[in-house]
Amino acid sequence: MYGTYGFVGFAALCLLTGCGSGGTSVPAGSLPLATGDQVLADALGKPLAVKLVRFETDYGTGRSGLVVTDEVLTLTSVDEASGDVTFRITVRGQTLNFVTGAGGVVATDSAGKDWTGYENSGGDYSATVGLYHYDFGGGAGDFDTEGFFVFGFATDPATIAAKTEALRYSGSFDGYGGVLDETGAIQEEESYGTGSIELFVDFDGMLLDGSLSGNYDGYGSISGSIDETSIAGNGFQTTFTPDCDFGRTCTSNTVIRGTFYGPDAEETSGLIAFDETVLDTATGTGDRLLSGAGFTLTGDAGPL
């Protein structure tokens, strides 16, 4: 039986900052604000501050949960034609060097464990990137984990403040995590989830809300409302209210965080830390979904 450690660094997720990590300002080391003429090659070799949200099962301790950490990303090469990149990133206390290999970009950690990285979602000015390692069982030193981070050229907050349109942003999310039962025991490892997101953004009032609908392996459908929140600078943070069937008790501790990217807020990318529990009201049995996810939405769906 596995215990759950829920959100490690949950407060850190609530404080995502910078265009390199999905927040509202530009800390040292992050990509510059978008002007429309930058290329990723300009950022090669420069350390970027990012947040990494990932689900992890540690077979040595028998614990599973979401982990949110501050990490350092360094782009090492970029193919401007294809958009393919290689990179270094700190994970679990060491630096992984992802290079081009079979099936994507790959790295080997200090224990000889193989990792794979991939583009999870992307637009013209931003991307979410996934990385993973799976032992699928074992003992001390063995673990399964998959996580996501965001980087890109964020919109100048002054541009956001000057906008008056009401726009709809639409796109998709993709994530990986785990499904636990009511005791904390793992029911589904490497649970893949995907779905759609719409955000309704009132730039004049600096407010947004929206909807999310999707499905996770071993958990089933997930849908509901993205709660109204204020835009702060060039980013936002909000929560999620799930649709809940009769006879079920639903609890959400999900956090959604995003940033507007591009010279005129053409897109928004961000991270989701899913923590959703659905229990049978009569029996108290049910499932808990813990997953990291990334999303990229474009504002080309037209005005409301």
Backbone bond lengths (Angstrom), bond angles and torsions (degrees), N, CA, C in turn:
res aa  C-N    CA-C-N  psi(-1)  N-CA   C-N-CA  omega(-1)  CA-C   N-CA-C  phi
1 M - - - 1.468 - - 1.523 109.13 -
2 Y 1.306 115.66 139.94 1.459 120.48 -176.75 1.520 110.44 -106.86
3 G 1.331 115.77 137.92 1.446 120.31 169.02 1.509 109.48 -81.79
4 T 1.326 115.91 170.40 1.458 119.35 178.39 1.510 109.45 -126.56
5 Y 1.337 115.86 134.55 1.457 118.17 177.91 1.510 112.16 -106.62
6 G 1.347 116.53 12.47 1.457 120.50 170.39 1.512 112.81 50.39
7 F 1.313 116.49 -132.06 1.459 121.16 -177.60 1.517 110.25 -91.05
8 V 1.315 116.79 107.39 1.459 121.00 167.66 1.522 106.64 -90.21
9 G 1.321 116.93 120.54 1.455 119.20 -176.07 1.513 112.41 80.47
10 F 1.325 117.36 27.77 1.466 120.31 -179.41 1.514 111.41 -58.54
11 A 1.323 117.47 -41.25 1.465 119.46 178.63 1.512 111.21 -61.16
12 A 1.325 116.41 -33.55 1.463 119.70 178.92 1.517 110.89 -64.95
13 L 1.345 116.67 -37.12 1.458 119.09 177.63 1.521 110.15 -61.99
14 C 1.312 116.68 -38.74 1.458 120.60 -179.94 1.523 111.86 -68.69
15 L 1.333 117.46 -12.19 1.459 121.12 -177.70 1.522 111.94 -116.11
16 L 1.326 116.98 26.88 1.460 119.90 176.01 1.520 109.29 -52.54
17 T 1.322 116.32 131.70 1.454 119.09 -178.09 1.503 111.22 -134.92
18 G 1.317 114.61 146.95 1.446 120.28 168.08 1.503 114.74 91.06
19 C 1.328 116.32 154.02 1.454 120.32 -179.23 1.511 111.09 -67.62
20 G 1.316 117.98 -20.05 1.451 119.45 176.48 1.503 112.51 -79.76
21 S 1.331 117.96 -14.19 1.447 119.03 -175.44 1.509 113.23 -135.71
22 G 1.306 118.22 11.27 1.445 119.65 169.21 1.502 116.18 93.20
23 G 1.329 120.90 31.76 1.440 120.71 -175.36 1.504 114.67 -125.47
24 T 1.334 117.06 -142.35 1.445 120.24 -165.68 1.519 115.02 -117.61
25 S 1.313 120.23 3.69 1.453 121.08 178.83 1.520 108.58 -147.65
26 V 1.320 116.49 -173.28 1.460 120.02 -174.78 1.522 109.72 -123.38
27 P 1.330 118.67 93.86 1.455 120.22 178.22 1.514 110.86 -74.50
28 A 1.326 115.98 164.39 1.459 120.31 177.99 1.517 109.99 -58.06
29 G 1.323 116.51 137.00 1.450 121.10 177.76 1.503 114.76 95.79
30 S 1.343 118.99 -12.97 1.452 120.95 -179.84 1.523 110.75 -85.92
31 L 1.338 115.87 164.00 1.455 119.70 177.29 1.520 109.96 -61.77
32 P 1.335 118.20 149.42 1.467 120.31 179.46 1.518 111.47 -69.19
33 L 1.332 116.04 162.54 1.457 120.66 176.31 1.523 110.20 -61.77
34 A 1.331 115.08 148.63 1.462 120.94 -173.24 1.524 111.79 -68.45
35 T 1.328 115.29 135.12 1.461 121.80 172.49 1.515 111.39 -122.33
36 G 1.324 116.84 -12.10 1.453 121.22 178.93 1.505 114.41 99.87
37 D 1.332 118.00 -10.24 1.464 119.47 -177.29 1.529 112.93 -121.87
38 Q 1.357 117.27 12.61 1.456 118.29 178.87 1.527 111.34 -81.62
39 V 1.319 115.54 157.76 1.455 122.25 171.45 1.524 107.66 -130.28
40 L 1.331 116.20 151.21 1.454 120.05 -176.69 1.521 112.46 -62.20
41 A 1.328 116.14 -27.42 1.463 118.86 179.97 1.523 111.74 -57.96
42 D 1.337 116.99 -25.89 1.461 120.12 179.09 1.528 112.01 -65.57
43 A 1.343 116.23 -20.55 1.462 120.21 -176.41 1.523 113.24 -97.49
44 L 1.325 118.17 1.75 1.460 120.53 -177.29 1.528 111.40 -59.09
45 G 1.321 115.47 132.86 1.455 121.23 175.80 1.511 115.48 80.03
46 K 1.336 118.10 -0.37 1.460 121.21 -177.99 1.529 109.81 -100.85
47 P 1.330 119.07 122.11 1.465 120.96 -179.57 1.532 111.20 -62.77
48 L 1.331 116.11 133.51 1.455 122.59 179.84 1.523 109.24 -119.50
49 A 1.325 116.61 136.01 1.460 121.17 177.26 1.526 109.66 -81.32
50 V 1.341 117.35 126.78 1.462 121.56 178.03 1.519 109.55 -135.19
51 K 1.343 115.16 158.71 1.451 122.28 166.90 1.522 107.56 -100.17
52 L 1.319 116.50 140.57 1.456 122.75 175.60 1.521 107.94 -118.70
53 V 1.344 117.17 120.89 1.461 121.39 175.35 1.522 107.41 -111.34
54 R 1.336 116.28 126.81 1.459 119.13 -175.67 1.524 110.59 -149.52
55 F 1.329 114.96 152.09 1.457 122.25 171.05 1.520 108.15 -93.13
56 E 1.322 116.74 139.01 1.457 120.28 -179.35 1.519 110.93 -139.84
57 T 1.315 115.96 136.77 1.460 123.08 166.38 1.519 107.85 -112.48
58 D 1.324 116.43 120.83 1.459 122.96 179.39 1.528 107.48 -102.81
59 Y 1.330 117.12 109.87 1.461 120.49 -175.55 1.520 112.25 -73.98
60 G 1.317 117.30 -19.98 1.450 119.87 177.10 1.515 112.72 -71.25
61 T 1.337 116.19 -39.76 1.466 120.91 -179.23 1.517 112.44 -98.06
62 G 1.345 117.61 -15.01 1.456 120.54 -177.94 1.512 113.12 70.73
63 R 1.326 117.04 32.24 1.460 120.55 -178.67 1.517 109.97 -121.98
64 S 1.339 114.69 146.70 1.462 121.57 178.16 1.511 109.11 -132.04
65 G 1.328 116.96 144.78 1.449 119.15 177.30 1.506 112.87 174.31
66 L 1.321 115.10 -177.21 1.451 122.63 176.87 1.522 110.02 -90.87
67 V 1.308 115.08 139.24 1.463 121.68 178.42 1.520 107.86 -125.98
68 V 1.322 117.52 129.15 1.460 122.87 177.68 1.523 108.06 -121.83
69 T 1.333 116.23 121.65 1.463 119.96 -173.73 1.522 111.21 -135.30
70 D 1.330 115.22 154.57 1.460 122.27 169.77 1.517 108.07 -84.60
71 E 1.322 117.11 126.61 1.458 121.32 -179.09 1.525 110.03 -131.39
72 V 1.331 115.45 170.20 1.462 122.01 179.44 1.523 108.62 -118.27
73 L 1.323 116.07 123.17 1.459 123.85 179.44 1.525 109.09 -107.87
74 T 1.334 116.67 135.50 1.457 122.00 174.18 1.518 108.59 -131.37
75 L 1.324 117.16 118.14 1.459 120.85 175.53 1.522 108.87 -74.06
76 T 1.339 116.63 132.61 1.463 120.10 -176.50 1.522 113.10 -110.70
77 S 1.323 118.30 -23.66 1.465 121.02 173.64 1.514 108.30 -159.20
78 V 1.330 116.11 154.32 1.456 120.86 178.22 1.520 109.15 -146.96
79 D 1.321 115.43 135.84 1.459 122.52 173.15 1.519 106.47 -102.41
80 E 1.328 117.40 103.25 1.460 120.74 -174.30 1.531 111.87 -63.54
81 A 1.327 118.05 -27.42 1.464 120.56 -179.49 1.523 111.45 -71.02
82 S 1.330 116.56 -45.72 1.467 120.36 -177.05 1.518 112.99 -95.56
83 G 1.332 116.58 -20.50 1.454 120.77 -175.43 1.519 113.63 83.96
84 D 1.340 118.13 0.74 1.457 121.42 -179.78 1.526 110.42 -69.03
85 V 1.335 115.78 138.40 1.456 120.91 179.39 1.522 109.89 -132.03
86 T 1.310 116.04 153.47 1.457 122.29 165.00 1.519 106.98 -115.90
87 F 1.342 116.20 158.62 1.462 118.02 -171.81 1.519 110.79 -161.41
88 R 1.336 114.28 163.73 1.455 123.27 168.55 1.518 107.83 -113.93
89 I 1.334 116.41 143.45 1.457 119.93 176.90 1.523 109.14 -149.66
90 T 1.321 116.26 143.50 1.457 120.77 175.88 1.524 109.09 -82.35
91 V 1.334 116.15 131.39 1.467 123.03 178.28 1.528 108.45 -146.98
92 R 1.307 117.20 132.79 1.466 122.36 176.25 1.533 111.65 53.48
93 G 1.329 115.91 39.36 1.453 120.75 173.65 1.512 116.21 81.51
94 Q 1.331 118.08 10.15 1.459 120.24 177.10 1.519 109.33 -142.07
95 T 1.329 116.30 167.70 1.457 121.42 179.78 1.521 109.29 -101.46
96 L 1.338 116.18 124.61 1.457 122.51 176.82 1.519 108.96 -100.39
97 N 1.322 116.29 133.01 1.460 122.27 -179.59 1.528 108.46 -106.47
98 F 1.333 116.73 102.98 1.460 121.92 -178.05 1.526 109.60 -87.13
99 V 1.333 115.17 121.43 1.459 122.27 -179.72 1.523 108.60 -122.92
100 T 1.316 116.47 163.40 1.455 120.70 -179.64 1.526 110.29 -64.72
101 G 1.352 115.42 129.40 1.457 120.72 -179.73 1.506 110.45 -151.74
102 A 1.323 116.37 -171.45 1.459 121.12 -179.90 1.524 109.96 -64.86
103 G 1.327 116.51 126.43 1.454 120.97 176.76 1.505 115.21 80.88
104 G 1.339 118.22 10.54 1.455 119.72 179.07 1.507 111.25 136.64
105 V 1.334 115.88 -145.84 1.456 120.36 174.90 1.520 108.11 -102.32
106 V 1.324 116.35 138.99 1.459 120.82 -171.92 1.521 109.93 -133.05
107 A 1.334 114.51 156.73 1.461 121.52 178.22 1.521 108.52 -144.58
108 T 1.325 116.08 158.98 1.461 122.50 174.21 1.515 108.09 -125.95
109 D 1.353 116.88 128.09 1.458 119.17 -176.98 1.527 110.77 -86.64
110 S 1.323 115.97 -177.87 1.464 121.07 -173.53 1.521 112.77 -67.56
111 A 1.340 117.29 -18.49 1.464 121.25 177.16 1.521 112.14 -93.66
112 G 1.341 116.60 5.02 1.455 120.52 -179.76 1.510 114.39 82.70
113 K 1.323 117.53 12.04 1.462 121.38 -179.97 1.527 110.00 -85.31
114 D 1.315 115.30 138.41 1.458 121.56 -177.61 1.524 111.36 -89.04
115 W 1.327 115.82 138.31 1.455 124.34 177.56 1.525 108.81 -122.62
116 T 1.320 115.97 153.23 1.461 122.13 175.47 1.520 109.26 -129.22
117 G 1.332 116.67 139.26 1.458 122.33 175.48 1.516 110.40 -118.66
118 Y 1.327 116.31 154.17 1.465 120.75 -177.97 1.521 109.65 -159.00
119 E 1.341 116.05 155.91 1.460 119.97 172.79 1.516 108.51 -77.16
120 N 1.320 116.13 122.25 1.457 121.73 -177.99 1.520 111.41 -87.12
121 S 1.310 117.17 -45.32 1.466 122.66 175.44 1.517 107.21 -153.33
122 G 1.317 116.82 156.40 1.450 117.63 -178.18 1.505 113.20 -165.39
123 G 1.319 115.00 155.33 1.448 122.50 175.57 1.515 109.32 -132.36
124 D 1.319 116.01 -156.61 1.459 120.29 179.87 1.524 112.71 -78.22
125 Y 1.344 116.99 -23.72 1.460 120.15 -172.97 1.523 113.74 -124.09
126 S 1.324 118.39 -4.30 1.461 120.35 -175.65 1.519 110.06 -155.49
127 A 1.323 114.92 164.97 1.460 120.61 177.58 1.520 109.46 -155.69
128 T 1.327 116.11 151.07 1.454 121.49 165.24 1.522 107.22 -108.32
129 V 1.316 115.42 138.89 1.463 122.22 -175.06 1.520 108.75 -120.51
130 G 1.330 116.24 137.77 1.453 121.91 176.94 1.517 111.34 -107.35
131 L 1.337 115.81 153.37 1.461 121.55 173.31 1.523 108.35 -147.57
132 Y 1.345 115.83 149.51 1.463 117.90 -176.13 1.522 112.56 -154.65
133 H 1.347 113.40 157.26 1.464 123.38 167.40 1.523 107.20 -145.12
134 Y 1.342 117.15 137.38 1.463 122.04 178.49 1.525 110.37 -133.22
135 D 1.356 116.14 126.31 1.462 121.97 169.10 1.526 111.28 -96.36
136 F 1.338 117.10 -23.59 1.468 123.27 -178.43 1.527 111.44 54.77
137 G 1.316 115.61 49.80 1.455 120.82 177.15 1.513 111.22 114.32
138 G 1.344 115.00 166.93 1.451 119.43 179.17 1.508 111.28 136.27
139 G 1.310 115.65 -156.06 1.452 121.23 -176.76 1.504 111.69 -129.53
140 A 1.324 116.07 -143.52 1.458 121.46 -177.56 1.525 110.29 -56.95
141 G 1.317 115.86 131.56 1.453 121.56 179.78 1.508 114.72 89.63
142 D 1.331 117.52 -8.59 1.465 120.87 179.96 1.520 110.04 -99.73
143 F 1.332 115.80 143.91 1.456 120.17 -176.89 1.526 109.82 -160.26
144 D 1.315 114.62 160.10 1.460 123.39 169.55 1.518 107.20 -119.56
145 T 1.321 117.52 135.81 1.455 119.64 176.29 1.515 110.58 -155.83
146 E 1.321 115.63 146.98 1.465 121.84 172.85 1.519 107.80 -147.09
147 G 1.335 115.85 132.93 1.450 119.17 -174.96 1.508 113.12 -146.49
148 F 1.346 115.05 178.01 1.456 121.85 -171.49 1.524 110.39 -143.90
149 F 1.342 114.67 147.35 1.457 121.17 172.12 1.522 108.68 -140.79
150 V 1.342 116.12 166.43 1.462 123.28 -175.38 1.520 109.00 -126.53
151 F 1.332 116.33 142.64 1.460 119.47 167.07 1.524 108.77 -150.83
152 G 1.324 115.63 159.57 1.457 119.72 179.83 1.512 112.07 166.44
153 F 1.336 114.69 -173.91 1.465 122.62 179.30 1.527 108.24 -99.08
154 A 1.327 116.10 101.80 1.457 121.66 -173.49 1.524 111.93 -77.12
155 T 1.328 114.84 155.65 1.458 122.05 177.64 1.530 110.38 -71.76
156 D 1.309 116.43 139.91 1.461 121.33 175.34 1.529 108.76 -61.01
157 P 1.342 119.30 127.80 1.461 120.42 177.70 1.524 113.57 -54.71
158 A 1.335 117.98 -30.61 1.465 120.57 178.09 1.523 111.02 -65.59
159 T 1.328 116.86 -33.62 1.464 120.43 176.45 1.517 110.55 -67.11
160 I 1.331 116.89 -42.19 1.467 120.93 177.72 1.524 110.08 -60.39
161 A 1.327 116.78 -45.07 1.464 120.78 -177.16 1.521 112.19 -64.00
162 A 1.336 117.67 -27.60 1.463 121.29 -178.17 1.523 113.16 -86.45
163 K 1.323 118.22 -11.27 1.459 121.06 -177.28 1.526 110.59 -77.17
164 T 1.330 116.84 145.75 1.468 121.66 179.89 1.521 112.66 -125.87
165 E 1.340 117.99 -0.29 1.458 120.32 -176.08 1.534 111.81 -73.16
166 A 1.328 113.88 161.26 1.462 122.14 166.09 1.522 106.56 -113.94
167 L 1.326 117.14 114.38 1.459 122.01 -173.08 1.519 111.29 -125.97
168 R 1.321 114.11 155.90 1.459 121.22 173.92 1.529 108.85 -108.22
169 Y 1.329 116.04 127.92 1.461 122.48 175.08 1.530 108.07 -107.00
170 S 1.320 116.95 134.21 1.461 119.90 -178.69 1.518 110.62 -136.81
171 G 1.310 115.10 152.86 1.453 121.32 179.54 1.509 110.28 171.40
172 S 1.318 116.02 -154.77 1.458 120.04 -173.41 1.519 111.34 -132.42
173 F 1.339 114.38 161.45 1.459 121.13 170.45 1.525 108.47 -121.31
174 D 1.319 115.50 152.26 1.461 122.39 173.24 1.513 108.00 -139.13
175 G 1.332 116.30 138.96 1.444 119.29 -178.69 1.511 112.56 -154.06
176 Y 1.323 115.23 168.09 1.458 122.68 174.59 1.519 108.55 -135.83
177 G 1.323 115.35 145.27 1.446 119.77 178.35 1.507 110.88 -166.36
178 G 1.323 115.57 -149.38 1.454 121.50 179.91 1.508 110.62 -137.68
179 V 1.333 115.72 154.80 1.457 122.74 175.58 1.524 107.92 -114.10
180 L 1.316 116.49 124.66 1.456 123.41 -179.46 1.518 109.44 -112.71
181 D 1.343 117.46 153.58 1.457 118.86 173.18 1.524 109.21 -87.58
182 E 1.343 115.74 -173.92 1.462 119.62 -174.03 1.526 112.65 -67.84
183 T 1.339 117.96 -14.70 1.465 120.97 177.68 1.522 112.46 -92.73
184 G 1.335 117.20 -8.10 1.452 121.43 -176.43 1.509 113.86 96.00
185 A 1.331 117.74 3.14 1.460 121.22 179.34 1.527 110.19 -78.00
186 I 1.332 116.40 138.30 1.460 121.69 179.61 1.523 110.42 -66.91
187 Q 1.326 116.09 126.96 1.459 122.47 175.26 1.522 111.83 -105.97
188 E 1.322 116.59 -32.74 1.467 121.28 -178.17 1.519 108.31 -142.75
189 E 1.323 115.89 115.39 1.457 121.64 175.35 1.524 108.31 -95.82
190 E 1.319 117.52 147.70 1.463 123.06 -178.62 1.531 110.74 56.41
191 S 1.328 115.49 48.41 1.464 121.16 177.56 1.526 109.42 -75.80
192 Y 1.323 115.93 118.52 1.467 121.11 -179.68 1.519 109.95 -92.41
193 G 1.318 116.13 134.62 1.451 121.24 177.18 1.511 111.72 -128.95
194 T 1.306 115.76 144.75 1.459 120.94 177.18 1.518 108.73 -151.32
195 G 1.317 115.71 157.36 1.451 119.56 179.31 1.512 111.32 175.76
196 S 1.315 114.95 -168.63 1.461 121.75 -175.44 1.520 110.87 -114.30
197 I 1.326 114.44 152.77 1.460 122.38 176.72 1.517 108.46 -133.41
198 E 1.324 116.36 137.78 1.462 122.61 167.59 1.518 108.70 -124.38
199 L 1.310 115.78 133.83 1.455 121.92 173.50 1.517 108.92 -117.77
200 F 1.314 116.28 133.80 1.456 122.74 177.62 1.527 106.92 -108.58
201 V 1.318 115.38 110.69 1.461 121.37 -167.99 1.521 110.14 -112.51
202 D 1.321 116.06 121.48 1.461 123.32 174.07 1.527 107.30 -103.86
203 F 1.333 115.79 93.93 1.460 118.90 -177.88 1.523 111.66 -66.50
204 D 1.330 117.45 -32.34 1.461 119.90 -179.49 1.527 110.78 -62.36
205 G 1.334 116.44 -42.23 1.458 120.97 178.77 1.513 113.51 -91.86
206 M 1.356 117.55 -2.30 1.468 123.43 -178.83 1.532 111.24 54.98
207 L 1.357 115.17 45.83 1.458 121.86 -179.81 1.519 109.66 -131.29
208 L 1.321 116.15 154.43 1.457 120.26 171.98 1.521 109.80 -151.05
209 D 1.326 115.18 155.24 1.455 122.97 168.58 1.515 107.02 -150.10
210 G 1.329 117.63 -173.27 1.454 117.32 -178.72 1.500 112.85 174.88
211 S 1.324 114.58 -159.77 1.457 121.41 -178.64 1.520 109.75 -144.73
212 L 1.318 115.03 156.24 1.463 122.75 179.51 1.515 108.24 -139.70
213 S 1.326 116.31 137.89 1.462 120.91 178.54 1.517 109.02 -146.41
214 G 1.335 116.89 131.04 1.457 119.08 -179.79 1.505 112.05 -168.95
215 N 1.325 115.33 -160.96 1.461 121.80 -175.77 1.521 109.24 -152.60
216 Y 1.335 116.29 141.23 1.458 123.01 174.75 1.523 109.96 -121.56
217 D 1.342 116.44 135.78 1.459 121.13 176.66 1.527 110.16 -57.20
218 G 1.332 116.50 131.31 1.450 121.06 176.96 1.508 114.99 79.15
219 Y 1.326 116.82 -5.74 1.470 121.74 179.30 1.513 111.08 -118.33
220 G 1.318 116.30 -39.44 1.453 121.05 -179.72 1.510 111.77 102.19
221 S 1.313 114.92 -157.24 1.457 120.29 -174.17 1.517 111.25 -75.05
222 I 1.312 114.51 150.15 1.454 122.32 174.20 1.518 107.09 -137.53
223 S 1.314 116.33 125.14 1.461 120.39 -179.52 1.516 108.84 -153.03
224 G 1.324 114.78 157.54 1.446 119.11 178.70 1.510 111.77 161.35
225 S 1.324 114.70 -163.47 1.458 121.81 -174.03 1.524 111.31 -103.70
226 I 1.318 115.12 136.04 1.456 121.29 168.38 1.525 106.39 -83.96
227 D 1.318 116.47 116.54 1.456 121.37 -169.18 1.525 111.89 -68.09
228 E 1.337 114.87 146.46 1.461 120.17 -179.62 1.520 110.60 -60.55
229 T 1.325 114.63 138.56 1.454 120.50 178.57 1.517 109.24 -149.99
230 S 1.308 116.26 164.78 1.459 121.52 177.93 1.523 110.57 -88.48
231 I 1.317 116.02 147.39 1.458 121.88 169.96 1.525 107.46 -80.50
232 A 1.314 116.69 130.05 1.463 121.90 178.79 1.519 108.35 -118.64
233 G 1.323 116.90 110.69 1.458 119.90 -176.89 1.518 110.11 68.16
234 N 1.331 116.47 -113.30 1.461 120.10 176.94 1.527 112.26 -116.37
235 G 1.339 116.91 18.35 1.457 119.57 -177.06 1.506 113.12 -142.82
236 F 1.326 114.54 -177.55 1.454 120.67 -178.34 1.521 109.66 -156.05
237 Q 1.306 114.63 157.81 1.458 122.60 172.21 1.516 108.03 -138.98
238 T 1.330 116.74 137.80 1.447 119.31 -178.57 1.517 110.56 -152.48
239 T 1.326 115.02 -179.75 1.455 122.68 -179.09 1.520 109.44 -119.76
240 F 1.318 116.37 -175.94 1.458 122.46 -171.19 1.522 109.11 -135.33
241 T 1.337 116.67 133.73 1.459 122.30 174.74 1.517 108.58 -111.67
242 P 1.349 118.73 108.70 1.462 120.38 -174.81 1.521 112.27 -78.60
243 D 1.326 115.43 150.87 1.455 120.22 166.43 1.526 107.75 -68.30
244 C 1.332 116.97 139.06 1.466 120.59 -174.43 1.520 109.58 -132.89
245 D 1.325 116.93 121.07 1.456 121.61 -178.38 1.524 111.36 -70.44
246 F 1.335 115.88 156.82 1.463 122.22 176.21 1.531 109.61 -60.16
247 G 1.311 115.99 136.88 1.455 120.70 -179.52 1.511 114.02 86.33
248 R 1.318 116.69 4.42 1.456 121.81 178.72 1.529 109.75 -118.71
249 T 1.321 115.80 149.73 1.458 122.56 171.60 1.524 107.54 -112.33
250 C 1.319 116.13 120.83 1.466 121.07 -174.36 1.528 110.02 -114.90
251 T 1.310 115.79 133.29 1.460 122.34 178.13 1.521 109.00 -127.44
252 S 1.323 116.29 130.84 1.460 120.71 179.89 1.520 110.49 -123.35
253 N 1.333 115.37 127.99 1.457 122.41 168.96 1.525 110.22 -121.47
254 T 1.322 115.70 27.21 1.457 122.36 -177.95 1.526 110.87 -70.85
255 V 1.325 115.54 141.11 1.460 122.52 176.14 1.524 108.47 -122.23
256 I 1.329 116.56 132.04 1.465 123.15 178.17 1.521 107.60 -119.37
257 R 1.326 115.76 129.08 1.464 119.42 -177.20 1.525 109.08 -136.56
258 G 1.306 117.44 133.95 1.457 120.10 -178.55 1.510 112.55 -147.09
259 T 1.327 114.51 168.87 1.456 123.53 178.91 1.518 108.49 -136.60
260 F 1.323 116.66 146.63 1.465 121.30 173.16 1.524 108.76 -84.65
261 Y 1.331 114.89 136.24 1.461 121.72 -177.22 1.521 110.45 -124.93
262 G 1.333 115.32 154.09 1.452 121.96 -178.81 1.514 111.22 99.00
263 P 1.340 118.04 159.12 1.468 121.03 -176.94 1.514 113.71 -62.87
264 D 1.353 118.31 -25.09 1.463 120.95 179.59 1.527 111.06 -128.69
265 A 1.328 116.94 35.77 1.472 122.46 178.73 1.523 111.76 57.13
266 E 1.335 116.19 43.91 1.462 120.64 -178.55 1.523 113.25 -65.56
267 E 1.333 117.30 -25.33 1.460 119.56 -178.49 1.519 110.07 -148.57
268 T 1.315 115.22 165.93 1.457 121.25 173.24 1.520 108.50 -134.93
269 S 1.316 115.75 134.38 1.464 121.94 176.40 1.518 108.48 -127.03
270 G 1.331 115.41 155.49 1.447 118.19 -179.95 1.507 113.35 -175.29
271 L 1.324 114.43 -170.25 1.452 123.39 -176.86 1.515 110.24 -121.14
272 I 1.329 114.94 149.89 1.456 121.98 172.64 1.518 108.16 -123.91
273 A 1.316 116.70 131.60 1.458 122.37 169.36 1.523 106.44 -107.22
274 F 1.326 115.70 96.68 1.464 120.67 -179.48 1.526 110.14 -77.72
275 D 1.338 116.10 128.27 1.465 123.07 169.80 1.522 106.39 -140.48
276 E 1.328 115.62 91.69 1.458 122.63 -174.29 1.529 109.83 -122.79
277 T 1.322 116.57 131.07 1.461 121.94 178.15 1.520 109.63 -124.43
278 V 1.333 116.51 130.48 1.462 122.85 175.73 1.520 107.82 -125.35
279 L 1.333 117.06 120.17 1.455 122.65 -179.59 1.517 110.20 -120.39
280 D 1.331 115.72 146.53 1.456 121.23 170.70 1.523 107.76 -70.79
281 T 1.318 117.01 121.63 1.461 120.91 -174.44 1.517 111.58 -60.56
282 A 1.320 117.47 -35.09 1.463 121.20 -176.59 1.522 112.72 -77.01
283 T 1.337 117.25 -40.61 1.468 120.45 -172.89 1.519 114.07 -103.16
284 G 1.319 117.21 -20.35 1.456 120.99 -177.22 1.507 114.24 78.33
285 T 1.328 117.49 4.84 1.463 120.93 178.28 1.521 109.89 -91.47
286 G 1.331 115.61 155.46 1.456 118.16 179.15 1.508 112.07 167.32
287 D 1.320 115.43 -159.40 1.456 121.94 -173.03 1.523 111.09 -130.93
288 R 1.326 114.37 151.68 1.463 122.13 173.10 1.521 108.35 -124.46
289 L 1.317 116.27 126.58 1.459 122.87 176.76 1.517 109.36 -98.99
290 L 1.326 116.42 124.86 1.460 122.74 172.69 1.518 107.31 -123.52
291 S 1.318 117.67 119.11 1.462 120.08 -174.70 1.515 110.99 -156.18
292 G 1.310 115.17 143.24 1.447 121.29 164.37 1.515 109.37 -91.91
293 A 1.313 117.64 152.83 1.465 122.05 178.66 1.516 109.06 -154.63
294 G 1.325 115.00 159.13 1.457 121.62 175.23 1.509 110.39 -126.88
295 F 1.326 116.72 152.61 1.465 120.52 179.17 1.518 110.47 -142.46
296 T 1.326 114.90 151.22 1.457 123.07 170.00 1.519 107.91 -136.05
297 L 1.330 116.72 126.97 1.460 123.49 -178.63 1.517 108.95 -123.31
298 T 1.310 116.21 146.03 1.461 120.65 176.09 1.518 110.11 -113.67
299 G 1.339 114.69 149.34 1.457 120.71 -177.93 1.509 113.37 -95.05
300 D 1.323 117.12 28.04 1.461 120.15 -177.59 1.518 112.74 -94.31
301 A 1.348 116.87 11.07 1.458 119.72 -179.77 1.522 112.01 -77.39
302 G 1.319 117.54 -7.04 1.453 120.59 177.32 1.514 112.30 97.14
303 P 1.326 117.14 168.17 1.464 121.21 -178.98 1.514 111.63 -69.52
304 L 1.336 115.99 161.30 1.460 121.29 178.22 1.517 110.61 -66.33
